[in-house]
Amino acid sequence: MGSQFESEKLLSRVEDIVRKHHEFFRNSLPMIASENLTSSFVRRYYTSDLGHRYAEGKVNERFYQGCAYIDEIEEMAIKLTKKLFDAEHANVQPISGVTANIAGFFALTNPGDLIMSLSVPCGGHISHDTISAAGIRGLDVIHYPFNNEEMEIDVDETRKLAMEKKPRLFVLGSSLILFPQPVKEISELASEISAKVMFDASHVLGLIAGKKFQDPLREGADIVTGSTHKTFFGPQRAIILSRKELADKVDKAVFPGVVSNHHLNTLAGYVVAVIEMLEFGKEYARDVVRNAKKLAESLYNYGFDVVGANRGFTESHQVAVDVSKIGGGEKVARELERINIVLNKNLLPWDSMEKTSNPSGIRLGVQELTRLGMKENEMEEIADIFYLKLMKDESDAKLRERVIELKSRFRTIKYTFEEEEAYEF
Ligand SMILES: *Cc1c(COP(=O)(O)O)cnc(C)c1O
């Protein structure tokens, strides 16, 4: 009996915590570049019975019974994904971006191979390095020479280094990604030394779907991996796209390589997200990039050191700001959280890895604000709040009120079939 009383207390504590989380986000400006909202059309399947089942293997080649309807859902997921990205092959089973990358490495490399990827300060994801997925596969890693002024891979220097070291795989795509990358040039280089190219589209998958970024498959990438929940409208999982010749290798790398069951409740949600992308993706991606440019330009006009100024700041959902002169990324991110603006500190190409806990930069993403319907006017207003907080030291109480007022006008999810309340729980 005593233990039941204890359980009730614990249960109400969980309820209370989750409610507070909702309340905080309801009143905040979410600007983490790797996050987004899902519509209720996507969410409604999370709690379905699908989340209790297993479906190992491929459609119509399962190991357990009871998969007839799961097969239908997965078949839809594959078919619609191929259509959206104009891809010859799609695997929709990876449960996250890192899992997709491990599968990509299984498909395209052997242990002991050398790969080339972007260093973390230059925007690379940890999974492209020996500390994470690449290390799990036993790969050695060298980094692309990078041009800090252009915020871009230095293709000429890369060619020299690659001809000397002969990597087996070039990894492109990154976590700090302001501009399209030289996929075409690197793919040409790769084919000269019989290497492969993997583009990790985790951040920009929704922009690629909306035809507002580069098209890595057409530019020569052998496979494209990507999380489905950053600029894309989906739940937290991932996909791998490839040409037909690599289909078998990719599928085997995913199962039995890195998943057995693959979280079928979010698979159904993913199908709905693809339908939303087909219907609204172009308009959404256009608005996202427009908002990012406007935010960057407004911050720049207030005197912030916005990265990429000589190239128009950004062609993606992201804006990067060097805040080393006003306290550094750690302090600035914390200060902004006090007025309900949520973003992250970020290493910039000129930082060493030792600066991870207090890097020079902050990274901003506008994809979620855009999904809530914010447009260029709101981007200007947000830049003004940044200015007052970080350069004029206006009081937290006053600015938090302003953030809450601004957010109160943007609490429904757009680019879906019916406008709907974003924070219902
Ligand atoms: C976010 C990210 C990942 C990891 O994705 P998860 O779904 O969080 O596992 C992989 N690669 C890049 C470039 C990313 O930005």
The ligand as an SDF file (V2000), in Angstrom:
LIG
                    3D

 15 15  0  0  0  0  0  0  0  0999 V2000
   21.4250   15.6790  -36.4240 C   0  0  0  0  0  0  0  0  0  0  0  0
   22.4140   15.0680  -37.3110 C   0  0  0  0  0  0  0  0  0  0  0  0
   22.6030   13.6850  -37.3160 C   0  0  0  0  0  0  0  0  0  0  0  0
   21.9960   12.7980  -36.2580 C   0  0  0  0  0  0  0  0  0  0  0  0
   20.6790   12.5940  -36.4040 O   0  0  0  0  0  0  0  0  0  0  0  0
   19.8470   11.8850  -35.2430 P   0  0  0  0  0  0  0  0  0  0  0  0
   18.5460   11.6600  -35.8880 O   0  0  0  0  0  0  0  0  0  0  0  0
   19.8480   12.8460  -34.1000 O   0  0  0  0  0  0  0  0  0  0  0  0
   20.5610   10.6220  -34.8860 O   0  0  0  0  0  0  0  0  0  0  0  0
   23.4240   13.1390  -38.2720 C   0  0  0  0  0  0  0  0  0  0  0  0
   24.0560   13.9180  -39.1640 N   0  0  0  0  0  0  0  0  0  0  0  0
   23.9250   15.2530  -39.1770 C   0  0  0  0  0  0  0  0  0  0  0  0
   24.6500   16.0570  -40.2140 C   0  0  0  0  0  0  0  0  0  0  0  0
   23.1180   15.8760  -38.2460 C   0  0  0  0  0  0  0  0  0  0  0  0
   23.0230   17.2040  -38.2190 O   0  0  0  0  0  0  0  0  0  0  0  0
  1  2  1  0
  2  3  1  0
  2 14  2  0
  3  4  1  0
  3 10  2  0
  4  5  1  0
  5  6  1  0
  6  7  2  0
  6  8  1  0
  6  9  1  0
 10 11  1  0
 11 12  2  0
 12 13  1  0
 12 14  1  0
 14 15  1  0
M  END
$$$$
